[in-house]
Amino acid sequence: MGFTEILLIAIVAILFLGPDKLPDAMVSVAKFIKGAKKAIGEAKSAIDDEVKISDLKEEAMGYKAKLDAATDELKGFKNINPIEGLNSDLESIKGTLTNPLNNSGEITTPVEPKQDESTPIKKKDKGDS
């Protein structure tokens, strides 16, 4: 607003309100403008907060998607839980120890392979002949 517009509004206000009601009207107008600025500022901060919250929410959803993808990838590994593998190995060992019979019903005993016995050959010295 320029100076001439403000002067025109002041002249019209003096003509319609008169000099007695003009100060009260100006205070009321100032309070209204102050309240409107405060309401606009609060609305602007609320919108900014919502935008920030939505940005944070999008970022969190992106991290969640990455975490889900990594979890799915880890589930693809066979030995992800070594305890399960150890339990199955332990059960097979227990079964072997408690049931020494093989499939034909015979008792099996472990046999070590026979090692070749070799006797060292002593070389004869030239002076011994």
N, CA, C and O atoms as a MOPAC input file, in Angstrom:
PM7 MOZYME 1SCF
protein

 N      0.85300 1    -1.18500 1     0.00000 1
 C      0.00000 1     0.00000 1     0.00000 1
 C      0.89100 1     1.23800 1     0.00000 1
 O      1.89100 1     1.32300 1     0.71300 1
 N      0.49900 1     2.15400 1    -0.79700 1
 C      1.24400 1     3.41000 1    -0.87000 1
 C      0.70300 1     4.43800 1     0.11200 1
 O     -0.30800 1     4.21300 1     0.77700 1
 N      1.39900 1     5.57700 1     0.18800 1
 C      1.00600 1     6.63200 1     1.12400 1
 C     -0.34100 1     7.23300 1     0.75300 1
 O     -1.14200 1     7.55100 1     1.63200 1
 N     -0.59800 1     7.39000 1    -0.54300 1
 C     -1.86600 1     8.00200 1    -0.97200 1
 C     -3.05800 1     7.11100 1    -0.63800 1
 O     -4.13000 1     7.61400 1    -0.30000 1
 N     -2.87900 1     5.77400 1    -0.73000 1
 C     -3.97100 1     4.84800 1    -0.39300 1
 C     -4.27500 1     4.90000 1     1.09100 1
 O     -5.43900 1     4.87900 1     1.49300 1
 N     -3.22400 1     4.96700 1     1.91500 1
 C     -3.43400 1     5.04700 1     3.36900 1
 C     -4.12400 1     6.36300 1     3.72500 1
 O     -5.01400 1     6.37800 1     4.57500 1
 N     -3.72400 1     7.47000 1     3.08600 1
 C     -4.33200 1     8.77200 1     3.33600 1
 C     -5.80300 1     8.76300 1     2.93300 1
 O     -6.64000 1     9.31900 1     3.64400 1
 N     -6.12800 1     8.14300 1     1.80700 1
 C     -7.52100 1     8.05400 1     1.35700 1
 C     -8.36800 1     7.25800 1     2.34500 1
 O     -9.49600 1     7.64200 1     2.65200 1
 N     -7.81800 1     6.14100 1     2.84300 1
 C     -8.56100 1     5.33000 1     3.82400 1
 C     -8.76200 1     6.12000 1     5.11100 1
 O     -9.83500 1     6.04100 1     5.71000 1
 N     -7.77300 1     6.87300 1     5.54900 1
 C     -7.89100 1     7.66900 1     6.78000 1
 C     -8.96700 1     8.74600 1     6.62600 1
 O     -9.74500 1     8.98300 1     7.55000 1
 N     -9.01000 1     9.39500 1     5.46500 1
 C    -10.01900 1    10.44700 1     5.23700 1
 C    -11.41700 1     9.85500 1     5.24600 1
 O    -12.33000 1    10.43000 1     5.83800 1
 N    -11.59200 1     8.71200 1     4.59500 1
 C    -12.91000 1     8.05300 1     4.56900 1
 C    -13.30100 1     7.61400 1     5.97700 1
 O    -14.46500 1     7.73300 1     6.36200 1
 N    -12.33600 1     7.10700 1     6.75100 1
 C    -12.62900 1     6.66900 1     8.10900 1
 C    -13.04500 1     7.85500 1     8.98000 1
 O    -13.96900 1     7.73400 1     9.78400 1
 N    -12.38000 1     8.99000 1     8.83000 1
 C    -12.74700 1    10.18300 1     9.62200 1
 C    -14.14300 1    10.65400 1     9.25200 1
 O    -14.91100 1    11.05100 1    10.12800 1
 N    -14.48300 1    10.61800 1     7.97300 1
 C    -15.80400 1    11.07500 1     7.54100 1
 C    -16.91600 1    10.16300 1     8.05500 1
 O    -17.95300 1    10.64900 1     8.50600 1
 N    -16.70800 1     8.83400 1     7.99100 1
 C    -17.78300 1     7.91200 1     8.39600 1
 C    -17.85100 1     7.70700 1     9.90700 1
 O    -18.94000 1     7.63300 1    10.47700 1
 N    -16.67500 1     7.61500 1    10.56400 1
 C    -16.68900 1     7.31000 1    11.99900 1
 C    -16.72000 1     8.56200 1    12.87000 1
 O    -17.28400 1     8.55300 1    13.96300 1
 N    -16.13700 1     9.58600 1    12.40000 1
 C    -16.08300 1    10.80500 1    13.20300 1
 C    -14.86900 1    10.77400 1    14.11000 1
 O    -14.27900 1     9.71700 1    14.32900 1
 N    -14.49700 1    11.91900 1    14.63400 1
 C    -13.29400 1    11.98100 1    15.46600 1
 C    -13.44400 1    11.27500 1    16.81500 1
 O    -12.43200 1    10.94800 1    17.43600 1
 N    -14.63700 1    11.03500 1    17.28000 1
 C    -14.83000 1    10.38500 1    18.58800 1
 C    -14.58500 1     8.87300 1    18.51100 1
 O    -13.94300 1     8.31300 1    19.40100 1
 N    -15.08000 1     8.20800 1    17.47500 1
 C    -14.98100 1     6.74800 1    17.36600 1
 C    -13.72600 1     6.29200 1    16.61500 1
 O    -13.40100 1     5.10500 1    16.62800 1
 N    -13.02600 1     7.20900 1    15.97100 1
 C    -11.86200 1     6.83200 1    15.16200 1
 C    -10.75100 1     6.15700 1    15.97100 1
 O    -10.23900 1     5.13600 1    15.51100 1
 N    -10.34000 1     6.65500 1    17.14600 1
 C     -9.27000 1     5.96700 1    17.89700 1
 C     -9.64300 1     4.54400 1    18.29800 1
 O     -8.81600 1     3.63800 1    18.19600 1
 N    -10.86900 1     4.33700 1    18.74800 1
 C    -11.31600 1     2.97900 1    19.11400 1
 C    -11.33900 1     2.06200 1    17.88900 1
 O    -10.98200 1     0.88700 1    17.98200 1
 N    -11.75600 1     2.60100 1    16.75100 1
 C    -11.80700 1     1.81300 1    15.51500 1
 C    -10.39900 1     1.44200 1    15.06400 1
 O    -10.17900 1     0.32800 1    14.58800 1
 N     -9.43900 1     2.36200 1    15.20700 1
 C     -8.06100 1     2.06500 1    14.82100 1
 C     -7.46200 1     0.97900 1    15.72000 1
 O     -6.73200 1     0.11200 1    15.23900 1
 N     -7.76500 1     1.02000 1    17.01500 1
 C     -7.27600 1    -0.01800 1    17.93700 1
 C     -7.88700 1    -1.37100 1    17.56100 1
 O     -7.19700 1    -2.39100 1    17.55400 1
 N     -9.16000 1    -1.36800 1    17.25600 1
 C     -9.82600 1    -2.61800 1    16.86200 1
 C     -9.22700 1    -3.18000 1    15.57400 1
 O     -9.00200 1    -4.38600 1    15.46700 1
 N     -8.97300 1    -2.32100 1    14.60900 1
 C     -8.38100 1    -2.75000 1    13.34600 1
 C     -6.96800 1    -3.29400 1    13.58900 1
 O     -6.58600 1    -4.31000 1    13.00800 1
 N     -6.19500 1    -2.62000 1    14.44500 1
 C     -4.83300 1    -3.07000 1    14.75200 1
 C     -4.86300 1    -4.44300 1    15.43500 1
 O     -4.04800 1    -5.31200 1    15.12300 1
 N     -5.80500 1    -4.63600 1    16.36800 1
 C     -5.94100 1    -5.94200 1    17.03900 1
 C     -6.32200 1    -7.02600 1    16.02700 1
 O     -5.80800 1    -8.14300 1    16.07800 1
 N     -7.22500 1    -6.68200 1    15.11100 1
 C     -7.63200 1    -7.65500 1    14.09300 1
 C     -6.44500 1    -8.04400 1    13.20600 1
 O     -6.24300 1    -9.22300 1    12.91600 1
 N     -5.66100 1    -7.04700 1    12.77800 1
 C     -4.50100 1    -7.32600 1    11.92000 1
 C     -3.47300 1    -8.16800 1    12.67700 1
 O     -2.89500 1    -9.10300 1    12.12300 1
 N     -3.24900 1    -7.82600 1    13.95200 1
 C     -2.30100 1    -8.59200 1    14.76900 1
 C     -2.77900 1   -10.03700 1    14.92800 1
 O     -1.97900 1   -10.96500 1    14.81200 1
 N     -4.06700 1   -10.23600 1    15.18900 1
 C     -4.62900 1   -11.58500 1    15.32000 1
 C     -4.53700 1   -12.37300 1    14.01600 1
 O     -4.24800 1   -13.57000 1    14.01800 1
 N     -4.78400 1   -11.68900 1    12.90900 1
 C     -4.70100 1   -12.35600 1    11.60600 1
 C     -3.26600 1   -12.79000 1    11.31000 1
 O     -3.04100 1   -13.89100 1    10.81000 1
 N     -2.28200 1   -11.91500 1    11.62300 1
 C     -0.87600 1   -12.27200 1    11.41600 1
 C     -0.48600 1   -13.46900 1    12.29300 1
 O      0.23400 1   -14.36600 1    11.85400 1
 N     -0.97400 1   -13.46600 1    13.53800 1
 C     -0.66500 1   -14.58000 1    14.45200 1
 C     -1.26800 1   -15.88800 1    13.93400 1
 O     -0.61500 1   -16.93100 1    13.96700 1
 N     -2.49700 1   -15.82900 1    13.46100 1
 C     -3.15400 1   -17.03200 1    12.94000 1
 C     -2.44400 1   -17.54500 1    11.68700 1
 O     -2.27100 1   -18.75200 1    11.51500 1
 N     -2.03800 1   -16.63000 1    10.82500 1
 C     -1.31100 1   -17.03000 1     9.61000 1
 C      0.03100 1   -17.65600 1     9.97500 1
 O      0.43400 1   -18.65800 1     9.38500 1
 N      0.72200 1   -17.06300 1    10.95300 1
 C      2.00300 1   -17.61900 1    11.40000 1
 C      1.85700 1   -19.01400 1    11.99100 1
 O      2.66700 1   -19.90000 1    11.71500 1
 N      0.81500 1   -19.20800 1    12.81000 1
 C      0.56500 1   -20.53600 1    13.39200 1
 C      0.22100 1   -21.55400 1    12.30800 1
 O      0.68700 1   -22.69300 1    12.35800 1
 N     -0.58400 1   -21.15700 1    11.33800 1
 C     -0.93400 1   -22.06800 1    10.25000 1
 C      0.29900 1   -22.43500 1     9.43300 1
 O      0.47500 1   -23.58400 1     9.02800 1
 N      1.15400 1   -21.42900 1     9.19900 1
 C      2.38300 1   -21.68400 1     8.44600 1
 C      3.30000 1   -22.64300 1     9.20300 1
 O      3.86300 1   -23.55700 1     8.60300 1
 N      3.45500 1   -22.44700 1    10.50800 1
 C      4.31200 1   -23.35700 1    11.29000 1
 C      3.71100 1   -24.76100 1    11.35300 1
 O      4.44700 1   -25.74700 1    11.32600 1
 N      2.38600 1   -24.86100 1    11.43700 1
 C      1.73900 1   -26.17300 1    11.44900 1
 C      1.96300 1   -26.90400 1    10.12300 1
 O      2.22400 1   -28.10700 1    10.10000 1
 N      1.85800 1   -26.16300 1     9.03100 1
 C      2.09100 1   -26.77100 1     7.71000 1
 C      3.54500 1   -27.20200 1     7.57400 1
 O      3.83100 1   -28.28000 1     7.05200 1
 N      4.47000 1   -26.35500 1     8.04800 1
 C      5.89300 1   -26.72700 1     8.00700 1
 C      6.16300 1   -27.98000 1     8.83600 1
 O      6.92200 1   -28.85500 1     8.42000 1
 N      5.53500 1   -28.06000 1    10.01800 1
 C      5.70500 1   -29.25400 1    10.85500 1
 C      5.17100 1   -30.49800 1    10.15400 1
 O      5.78900 1   -31.56100 1    10.20300 1
 N      4.01600 1   -30.35700 1     9.50100 1
 C      3.44300 1   -31.49400 1     8.77500 1
 C      4.34100 1   -31.93700 1     7.62600 1
 O      4.49500 1   -33.13200 1     7.37400 1
 N      4.92900 1   -30.97000 1     6.93700 1
 C      5.83400 1   -31.30300 1     5.83600 1
 C      7.06400 1   -32.02500 1     6.38000 1
 O      7.52400 1   -33.01000 1     5.80200 1
 N      7.59200 1   -31.52500 1     7.49700 1
 C      8.75000 1   -32.18200 1     8.11600 1
 C      8.39100 1   -33.59100 1     8.56900 1
 O      9.16900 1   -34.52500 1     8.37400 1
 N      7.22200 1   -33.74600 1     9.17000 1
 C      6.78100 1   -35.06600 1     9.63500 1
 C      6.60800 1   -36.00900 1     8.45400 1
 O      6.99500 1   -37.17500 1     8.53100 1
 N      6.03000 1   -35.51800 1     7.36600 1
 C      5.83500 1   -36.39000 1     6.20200 1
 C      7.18500 1   -36.76200 1     5.58700 1
 O      7.35700 1   -37.88700 1     5.11600 1
 N      8.15200 1   -35.82500 1     5.58700 1
 C      9.49300 1   -36.15000 1     5.08800 1
 C     10.16000 1   -37.19700 1     5.96200 1
 O     10.77300 1   -38.13800 1     5.45800 1
 N     10.04100 1   -37.03100 1     7.28400 1
 C     10.60800 1   -38.01900 1     8.20300 1
 C      9.93500 1   -39.37600 1     8.03800 1
 O     10.58400 1   -40.41900 1     8.11600 1
 N      8.62700 1   -39.34600 1     7.81000 1
 C      7.88800 1   -40.59200 1     7.62600 1
 C      8.33000 1   -41.29900 1     6.34800 1
 O      8.49200 1   -42.51900 1     6.33500 1
 N      8.52500 1   -40.53700 1     5.28000 1
 C      9.00500 1   -41.13100 1     4.02200 1
 C     10.40500 1   -41.71500 1     4.20200 1
 O     10.70700 1   -42.79400 1     3.69100 1
 N     11.25300 1   -40.99600 1     4.93200 1
 C     12.61200 1   -41.48300 1     5.17800 1
 C     12.57900 1   -42.76100 1     6.00600 1
 O     13.32100 1   -43.70400 1     5.73200 1
 N     11.71200 1   -42.78900 1     7.02600 1
 C     11.59000 1   -43.98500 1     7.85500 1
 C     11.06200 1   -45.16100 1     7.04000 1
 O     11.51700 1   -46.29100 1     7.22200 1
 N     10.11800 1   -44.91400 1     6.15500 1
 C      9.58700 1   -45.99000 1     5.31500 1
 C     10.66200 1   -46.51200 1     4.36800 1
 O     10.69900 1   -47.70700 1     4.07600 1
 N     11.53700 1   -45.63200 1     3.88700 1
 C     12.65400 1   -46.05700 1     3.04100 1
 C     13.60600 1   -46.95600 1     3.80700 1
 O     14.05500 1   -47.98000 1     3.29200 1
 N     13.91800 1   -46.56300 1     5.06100 1
 C     14.78500 1   -47.41000 1     5.89300 1
 C     14.12000 1   -48.74800 1     6.19300 1
 O     14.78300 1   -49.78500 1     6.22000 1
 N     12.80700 1   -48.72300 1     6.41900 1
 C     12.08800 1   -49.96500 1     6.71000 1
 C     12.13400 1   -50.89000 1     5.49300 1
 O     12.31400 1   -52.09800 1     5.64300 1
 N     11.97300 1   -50.34000 1     4.30500 1
 C     12.03100 1   -51.15600 1     3.08600 1
 C     13.41300 1   -51.77600 1     2.91700 1
 O     13.53500 1   -52.94400 1     2.54900 1
 N     14.46400 1   -50.98100 1     3.19000 1
 C     15.82200 1   -51.52700 1     3.10300 1
 C     16.04000 1   -52.62600 1     4.12900 1
 O     16.66300 1   -53.64400 1     3.82900 1
 N     15.52800 1   -52.42600 1     5.34300 1
 C     15.67100 1   -53.43400 1     6.39100 1
 C     14.91800 1   -54.71000 1     6.02900 1
 O     15.42000 1   -55.81100 1     6.25400 1
 N     13.72200 1   -54.56800 1     5.47300 1
 C     12.95700 1   -55.74700 1     5.04500 1
 C     13.68200 1   -56.49800 1     3.93400 1
 O     13.70600 1   -57.72900 1     3.92300 1
 N     14.26800 1   -55.76200 1     3.00800 1
 C     15.01100 1   -56.40900 1     1.91800 1
 C     16.22500 1   -57.14900 1     2.45400 1
 O     16.52400 1   -58.25800 1     2.01200 1
 N     16.92500 1   -56.54300 1     3.40000 1
 C     18.09100 1   -57.20400 1     3.99500 1
 C     17.66600 1   -58.43400 1     4.78500 1
 O     18.35900 1   -59.45100 1     4.76200 1
 N     16.54500 1   -58.35900 1     5.47900 1
 C     16.04200 1   -59.50400 1     6.24300 1
 C     15.67000 1   -60.64500 1     5.30700 1
 O     15.98400 1   -61.80500 1     5.57500 1
 N     14.99600 1   -60.31000 1     4.20300 1
 C     14.64200 1   -61.34900 1     3.23000 1
 C     15.88600 1   -61.98700 1     2.62700 1
 O     15.92100 1   -63.19400 1     2.39000 1
 N     16.90100 1   -61.17300 1     2.38300 1
 C     18.14900 1   -61.70500 1     1.83100 1
 C     18.82700 1   -62.64100 1     2.82700 1
 O     19.36900 1   -63.67900 1     2.44800 1
 N     18.79200 1   -62.26500 1     4.10100 1
 C     19.41200 1   -63.11200 1     5.12700 1
 C     18.63400 1   -64.41300 1     5.32500 1
 O     19.22300 1   -65.44100 1     5.65700 1
 N     17.33300 1   -64.37500 1     5.12800 1
 C     16.54000 1   -65.59600 1     5.26300 1
 C     16.88400 1   -66.59500 1     4.16800 1
 O     16.63700 1   -67.79300 1     4.31500 1
 N     17.44800 1   -66.11000 1     3.07900 1
 C     17.81800 1   -66.98200 1     1.97800 1
 C     19.02400 1   -67.84700 1     2.28300 1
 O     19.22300 1   -68.87600 1     1.63600 1
 N     19.82100 1   -67.46000 1     3.24100 1
 C     20.98300 1   -68.27400 1     3.58000 1
 C     20.54700 1   -69.53200 1     4.31400 1
 O     19.62200 1   -69.49600 1     5.12500 1
 N     21.22400 1   -70.66000 1     4.02400 1
 C     20.82200 1   -71.94000 1     4.60300 1
 C     21.18700 1   -72.02700 1     6.07300 1
 O     20.37300 1   -72.48600 1     6.87400 1
 N     22.36200 1   -71.61000 1     6.44500 1
 C     22.82900 1   -71.75700 1     7.81800 1
 C     22.72500 1   -70.44200 1     8.57500 1
 O     23.67500 1   -70.01800 1     9.23300 1
 N     21.58000 1   -69.80700 1     8.48000 1
 C     21.42000 1   -68.54500 1     9.18000 1
 C     21.33800 1   -68.77200 1    10.67300 1
 O     21.75600 1   -67.91500 1    11.45100 1
 N     20.80500 1   -69.91700 1    11.08900 1
 C     20.70700 1   -70.21400 1    12.50900 1
 C     21.60200 1   -71.40900 1    12.80600 1
 O     21.18300 1   -72.54600 1    12.58700 1
 N     22.81500 1   -71.19400 1    13.29300 1
 C     23.73200 1   -72.31500 1    13.51900 1
 C     23.25300 1   -73.25100 1    14.61900 1
 O     23.68100 1   -74.40400 1    14.66200 1
 N     22.39000 1   -72.79800 1    15.49800 1
 C     21.87700 1   -73.64800 1    16.56700 1
 C     21.08000 1   -74.81100 1    15.97300 1
 O     21.19600 1   -75.94600 1    16.43300 1
 N     20.27200 1   -74.52300 1    14.95000 1
 C     19.48800 1   -75.59400 1    14.33600 1
 C     20.40200 1   -76.64100 1    13.71200 1
 O     20.15300 1   -77.84100 1    13.83400 1
 N     21.45200 1   -76.19100 1    13.04900 1
 C     22.40000 1   -77.12100 1    12.44700 1
 C     23.09700 1   -77.95500 1    13.51000 1
 O     23.30000 1   -79.15600 1    13.32700 1
 N     23.46300 1   -77.32800 1    14.61200 1
 C     24.10500 1   -78.05700 1    15.70100 1
 C     23.14400 1   -79.06100 1    16.32500 1
 O     23.54800 1   -80.17500 1    16.65900 1
 N     21.89400 1   -78.68700 1    16.48400 1
 C     20.90200 1   -79.61100 1    17.04900 1
 C     20.71400 1   -80.83300 1    16.15300 1
 O     20.62400 1   -81.95500 1    16.65000 1
 N     20.65400 1   -80.62700 1    14.85200 1
 C     20.46900 1   -81.77600 1    13.95300 1
 C     21.70800 1   -82.67300 1    13.97000 1
 O     21.58100 1   -83.89700 1    13.93500 1
 N     22.90900 1   -82.07900 1    14.02300 1
 C     24.13200 1   -82.87800 1    14.12100 1
 C     24.15400 1   -83.66300 1    15.42200 1
 O     24.55000 1   -84.82800 1    15.43800 1
 N     23.73400 1   -83.03700 1    16.50400 1
 C     23.71300 1   -83.69400 1    17.80800 1
 C     22.73400 1   -84.86400 1    17.80500 1
 O     23.02500 1   -85.92300 1    18.36200 1
 N     21.58600 1   -84.67400 1    17.18300 1
 C     20.59900 1   -85.75700 1    17.11200 1
 C     21.14600 1   -86.93700 1    16.30700 1
 O     20.93400 1   -88.08900 1    16.68800 1
 N     21.84200 1   -86.67100 1    15.20800 1
 C     22.39100 1   -87.77500 1    14.41900 1
 C     23.48300 1   -88.50000 1    15.19000 1
 O     23.60400 1   -89.72000 1    15.08300 1
 N     24.28000 1   -87.77100 1    15.96500 1
 C     25.31200 1   -88.41700 1    16.77900 1
 C     24.67600 1   -89.24600 1    17.87900 1
 O     25.12800 1   -90.35600 1    18.15900 1
 N     23.62800 1   -88.71800 1    18.50600 1
 C     22.91900 1   -89.47300 1    19.55200 1
 C     22.34200 1   -90.76100 1    18.97100 1
 O     22.40300 1   -91.81900 1    19.59700 1
 N     21.78500 1   -90.65600 1    17.77400 1
 C     21.21100 1   -91.84300 1    17.14200 1
 C     22.27100 1   -92.89000 1    16.86400 1
 O     21.99900 1   -94.08300 1    17.00100 1
 N     23.45300 1   -92.48700 1    16.48400 1
 C     24.54300 1   -93.42400 1    16.21800 1
 C     25.02800 1   -94.07500 1    17.50400 1
 O     25.32500 1   -95.26900 1    17.53100 1
 N     25.10500 1   -93.30000 1    18.55200 1
 C     25.60500 1   -93.83200 1    19.81800 1
 C     24.59500 1   -94.75300 1    20.49800 1
 O     24.98700 1   -95.75100 1    21.10300 1
 N     23.32600 1   -94.44300 1    20.41200 1
 C     22.31900 1   -95.26600 1    21.08000 1
 C     21.94700 1   -96.49100 1    20.26600 1
 O     21.45900 1   -97.46800 1    20.83500 1
 N     22.15700 1   -96.47900 1    18.97000 1
 C     21.81700 1   -97.61200 1    18.13000 1
 C     23.05600 1   -98.03000 1    17.33900 1
 O     23.25000 1   -97.56800 1    16.21400 1
 N     23.90200 1   -98.90000 1    17.91200 1
 C     25.12200 1   -99.28500 1    17.20900 1
 C     24.87100 1  -100.28700 1    16.09900 1
 O     25.81000 1  -100.65900 1    15.39500 1
 N     23.63700 1  -100.73800 1    15.91800 1
 C     23.34400 1  -101.70200 1    14.86300 1
 C     23.25800 1  -100.98400 1    13.52600 1
 O     22.67500 1   -99.90400 1    13.43300 1
 N     23.83200 1  -101.57700 1    12.50100 1
 C     23.67800 1  -100.98700 1    11.17600 1
 C     22.36600 1  -101.47200 1    10.56700 1
 O     21.57200 1  -102.10900 1    11.26000 1
 N     22.12500 1  -101.19600 1     9.32900 1
 C     20.84500 1  -101.54100 1     8.69900 1
 C     20.61100 1  -103.03600 1     8.62400 1
 O     19.45500 1  -103.45900 1     8.58900 1
 N     21.65900 1  -103.86400 1     8.59800 1
 C     21.47900 1  -105.31400 1     8.48900 1
 C     21.30000 1  -105.97300 1     9.84500 1
 O     21.09500 1  -107.18500 1     9.90700 1
 N     21.37100 1  -105.22300 1    10.92700 1
 C     21.16100 1  -105.78200 1    12.24400 1
 C     22.45100 1  -106.21700 1    12.91700 1
 O     22.40600 1  -106.72800 1    14.03600 1
 N     23.57600 1  -106.04000 1    12.29100 1
 C     24.84200 1  -106.43300 1    12.87800 1
 C     25.42800 1  -105.27600 1    13.65700 1
 O     25.18500 1  -104.10800 1    13.35100 1
 N     26.20000 1  -105.61900 1    14.66100 1
 C     26.88300 1  -104.59200 1    15.43600 1
 C     28.11100 1  -104.16700 1    14.65200 1
 O     28.90100 1  -104.99500 1    14.20000 1
 N     28.24900 1  -102.90100 1    14.50600 1
 C     29.39100 1  -102.39800 1    13.75000 1
 C     30.44300 1  -101.86500 1    14.71000 1
 O     30.13100 1  -101.23800 1    15.72200 1
 N     31.64900 1  -102.12300 1    14.37700 1
 C     32.75800 1  -101.57000 1    15.16400 1
 C     33.66500 1  -100.83300 1    14.20500 1
 O     33.89300 1  -101.28200 1    13.08100 1
 N     34.16900 1   -99.73000 1    14.63600 1
 C     35.05900 1   -98.98900 1    13.73200 1
 C     36.37800 1   -99.72900 1    13.56100 1
 O     36.95200 1  -100.22700 1    14.53000 1
 N     36.83900 1   -99.79400 1    12.35800 1
 C     38.09100 1  -100.47500 1    12.04000 1
 C     39.01800 1   -99.45900 1    11.39700 1
 O     38.64800 1   -98.75200 1    10.46000 1
 N     40.22600 1   -99.40700 1    11.92400 1
 C     41.20900 1   -98.51400 1    11.32500 1
 C     41.85400 1   -99.23400 1    10.16900 1
 O     42.08700 1  -100.44000 1    10.25200 1
 N     42.14500 1   -98.54300 1     9.10700 1
 C     42.79500 1   -99.21200 1     7.98100 1
 C     44.21700 1   -99.65000 1     8.38200 1
 O     44.91700 1   -98.96200 1     9.12500 1
 N     44.60500 1  -100.80700 1     7.86600 1
 C     45.92500 1  -101.34400 1     8.18300 1
 C     46.98000 1  -100.52300 1     7.47500 1
 O     46.86800 1  -100.21300 1     6.28900 1
 N     47.98900 1  -100.18400 1     8.21800 1
 C     49.06000 1   -99.39200 1     7.64700 1
 C     50.15000 1  -100.32900 1     7.15600 1
 O     50.43700 1  -101.35600 1     7.77100 1
 N     50.74000 1   -99.95800 1     6.05200 1
 C     51.84200 1  -100.75100 1     5.51500 1
 C     53.02400 1  -100.66600 1     6.46000 1
 O     53.45300 1   -99.58700 1     6.87000 1
 N     53.53200 1  -101.83200 1     6.78800 1
 C     54.71100 1  -101.83900 1     7.64100 1
 C     55.92600 1  -101.89200 1     6.73900 1
 O     56.00500 1  -102.71900 1     5.83100 1
 N     56.82300 1  -101.05000 1     6.98200 1
 C     58.04300 1  -101.05100 1     6.18700 1
 C     59.22800 1  -101.17000 1     7.14200 1
 O     59.28400 1  -100.51800 1     8.18500 1
 N     60.15200 1  -102.00600 1     6.75800 1
 C     61.35400 1  -102.17400 1     7.57300 1
 C     62.46700 1  -101.40300 1     6.91600 1
 O     62.68200 1  -101.48900 1     5.70700 1
 N     63.15500 1  -100.66400 1     7.71200 1
 C     64.23900 1   -99.89200 1     7.11200 1
 C     65.39700 1  -100.81100 1     6.73200 1
 O     65.75100 1  -101.73100 1     7.46900 1
 N     65.95700 1  -100.54700 1     5.60400 1
 C     67.10000 1  -101.31200 1     5.12400 1
 C     68.35100 1  -100.55000 1     5.51300 1
 O     68.51100 1   -99.35800 1     5.25100 1
 N     69.23200 1  -101.31300 1     6.15800 1
 C     70.45900 1  -100.71800 1     6.62500 1
 C     71.49300 1  -100.80200 1     5.51400 1
 O     71.70700 1  -101.87000 1     4.94000 1
 N     72.12600 1   -99.69600 1     5.21200 1
 C     73.15500 1   -99.67300 1     4.18900 1
 C     74.45700 1  -100.22900 1     4.76100 1
 O     74.82300 1   -99.95500 1     5.90400 1
 N     75.09800 1  -100.96300 1     3.99000 1
 C     76.37100 1  -101.52700 1     4.42400 1
 C     77.48800 1  -100.54100 1     4.09600 1
 O     77.54500 1   -99.96000 1     3.01200 1
 N     78.34500 1  -100.38200 1     5.04700 1
 C     79.50900 1   -99.53600 1     4.82200 1
 C     80.54000 1  -100.30000 1     4.03200 1
 O     80.54400 1  -101.53000 1     4.08200 1
 N     81.39200 1   -99.65300 1     3.32200 1
 C     82.44800 1  -100.29100 1     2.53300 1
 C     83.46400 1  -100.97000 1     3.42900 1
 O     84.10500 1  -101.93100 1     3.00100 1
 N     83.62300 1  -100.53400 1     4.57800 1
 C     84.61000 1  -101.09500 1     5.49300 1
 C     84.10000 1  -102.34000 1     6.18600 1
 O     84.91600 1  -103.03100 1     6.79700 1
 N     82.82700 1  -102.69000 1     6.14700 1
 C     82.25500 1  -103.84800 1     6.83000 1
 C     82.36600 1  -105.11200 1     6.01000 1
 O     82.12500 1  -106.17800 1     6.57500 1
 N     82.69000 1  -105.10000 1     4.79900 1
 C     82.66300 1  -106.28300 1     3.96400 1
 C     83.72300 1  -107.22500 1     4.23600 1
 O     83.80200 1  -108.26900 1     3.58800 1

